[in-house]
């Protein structure tokens, strides 16, 4: 079993999602998708006078943004939007409903691809239409219970960031761990 936390509006989650689905399919692994809201921190603008700390943070953020774009190009992923801090709660709620009906992966895959290709927004009417497209009723009567259960599961696994993974009792944060996670799931062990 692989548990995976992701957010719809963070580029690292999207880039990890595609690769994760590839090896989950190849290895026939059970997958638990756990949506989680994350804030996107913009790359700070250069100041005329920066402290060493401010410069370090800015340069690191610039490099991370460059590296994410490079990785997306290497994967052949269409990125037609810039990361931005937006409210993803509606998409998360829809994901929880889709999970309950066994259509979480389909909903997440299609929604992530369309969002990052700048074909959709994550507003309520769009999300409701996407749920309908995967045959999931838009019923929110028990959404608070679904949210609480999702948050409890994320806490139980010790996950606190996206993309995040829980596999064989271990927590991994970030897509850089995907080769190790894949080896573990394939039965080779992380360091064999």
C-alpha positions in Angstrom: 0.0 0.0 0.0 1.2 3.5 -0.9 -0.4 6.5 0.7 0.2 9.8 -1.2 -0.6 13.4 -0.2 -1.0 15.9 -2.9 -2.5 19.3 -3.7 -4.1 20.5 -6.9 -2.4 23.8 -7.0 1.2 23.0 -6.2 3.5 22.2 -9.1 5.6 19.6 -7.1 2.4 17.7 -6.4 1.4 17.6 -10.0 4.9 16.5 -11.2 5.0 13.8 -8.6 1.5 12.6 -9.4 2.2 11.6 -13.0 5.3 9.6 -12.1 3.7 8.0 -9.1 0.7 6.8 -11.1 3.2 5.2 -13.6 4.9 3.0 -11.1 1.7 2.2 -9.2 0.3 0.8 -12.4 3.5 -1.0 -13.4 3.8 -2.6 -10.0 0.1 -3.2 -9.3 0.3 -1.4 -5.9 -2.7 -0.4 -3.9 -2.9 3.4 -3.7 -4.5 5.7 -1.1 -4.9 9.3 -2.4 -5.0 11.9 0.3 -5.7 15.5 -0.9 -4.2 18.2 1.2 -4.2 22.0 0.9 -0.8 23.7 0.7 0.2 27.3 0.2 2.3 28.3 -2.7 5.0 30.7 -1.8 5.9 33.1 -4.6 9.5 33.6 -5.6 10.5 36.8 -3.9 11.6 39.7 -6.0 15.2 40.8 -5.7 15.7 43.8 -3.4 18.3 46.5 -3.7 19.6 45.6 -0.3 19.1 42.0 0.8 20.3 40.3 3.9 22.3 37.1 3.4 19.2 35.2 4.5 16.9 37.0 2.2 19.2 36.5 -0.8 19.6 32.8 0.1 15.8 32.3 0.3 15.3 34.1 -3.1 18.0 32.3 -4.9 16.9 28.9 -3.6 13.2 29.7 -4.6 14.4 30.8 -8.1 16.3 27.6 -8.5 13.4 25.4 -7.3 11.1 27.1 -9.8 13.6 26.6 -12.6 14.1 22.9 -11.5 10.4 22.2 -11.5 10.0 23.6 -15.0 13.0 21.6 -16.2 11.6 18.4 -14.7 8.2 19.1 -16.3 9.9 19.6 -19.7 11.8 16.3 -19.2 8.5 14.5 -18.5 6.8 16.1 -21.5 4.2 17.7 -19.2 2.2 20.6 -20.5 2.5 23.5 -18.1 0.5 26.5 -19.2 0.0 28.2 -15.8 2.2 29.6 -13.1 1.9 28.3 -9.6 -0.3 30.6 -7.5 -1.7 30.5 -4.0 -5.4 29.7 -4.4 -8.1 28.1 -2.3 -8.2 24.4 -3.2 -10.8 23.3 -0.6 -13.5 22.8 -3.2 -11.2 20.5 -5.3 -10.2 18.7 -2.1 -13.8 18.2 -1.1 -14.6 16.9 -4.6 -11.6 14.5 -4.3 -13.0 13.2 -1.1 -16.3 12.5 -2.7 -14.7 10.9 -5.7 -12.6 8.7 -3.4 -15.7 7.6 -1.6 -17.2 6.5 -4.9 -14.0 4.7 -6.1 -13.3 7.4 -8.7 -10.7 9.5 -6.9 -7.8 8.6 -9.2 -9.7 9.4 -12.3 -11.0 12.7 -10.9 -7.5 13.7 -9.7 -5.7 12.8 -12.9 -8.1 14.6 -15.2 -8.4 17.6 -12.9 -4.7 18.0 -12.4 -3.9 17.7 -16.1 -6.6 20.2 -17.1 -5.7 22.7 -14.3 -2.0 22.7 -15.2 -2.7 22.9 -18.9 -4.8 26.1 -18.0 -7.9 24.5 -19.4 -9.9 24.9 -16.2 -10.0 26.8 -12.9 -10.7 25.2 -9.6 -13.9 27.1 -9.0 -17.1 25.4 -7.7 -19.0 25.1 -11.0 -16.0 23.6 -12.8 -15.3 21.1 -10.0 -19.0 20.1 -9.9 -18.9 19.5 -13.6 -15.7 17.4 -13.3 -17.4 15.3 -10.6 -20.3 14.7 -12.8 -18.0 13.7 -15.6 -16.6 10.8 -13.5 -20.2 9.8 -12.3 -19.8 11.1 -8.8 -22.9 12.8 -7.2 -22.2 16.3 -5.8 -23.6 15.6 -2.4 -22.0 17.5 0.4 -24.2 16.6 3.4 -21.4 14.7 5.1 -18.4 16.6 3.7 -17.3 17.7 7.2 -17.0 14.0 8.2 -15.0 13.2 5.1 -12.7 16.1 5.8 -12.2 15.0 9.4 -11.5 11.4 8.3 -9.0 12.6 5.6 -7.2 14.8 8.1 -7.1 12.1 10.7 -5.6 9.6 8.2 -2.9 12.2 7.2 -2.0 12.8 10.8 -2.0 9.0 11.6 0.5 8.4 8.8 2.7 11.3 9.9 2.4 13.2 6.6 2.5 17.0 6.7 3.5 18.2 3.2 2.9 17.6 -0.4 3.9 15.6 -2.2 4.2 13.2 0.6 4.4 9.4 0.8 3.9 6.8 3.4 5.2 3.4 2.5 6.2 0.4 4.6 6.0 2.5 7.8 8.2 5.3 6.4 7.5 8.9 5.5 9.0 10.5 2.4 8.5 14.1 1.4 9.1 15.3 -2.1 9.4 13.7 -5.6 13.1 13.3 -5.2 12.4 10.1 -3.3 10.4 8.4 -6.0 13.2 6.1 -7.2 13.7 4.8 -3.6 9.9 4.4 -3.1 9.6 2.6 -6.3 12.4 0.2 -5.4 10.8 -0.5 -2.0 7.4 -1.2 -3.5 9.1 -3.5 -6.1 10.5 -5.5 -3.2 14.1 -4.6 -3.8 14.4 -2.6 -0.6 15.5 1.0 -0.5 19.2 0.4 -0.4 19.7 -3.1 -1.9 
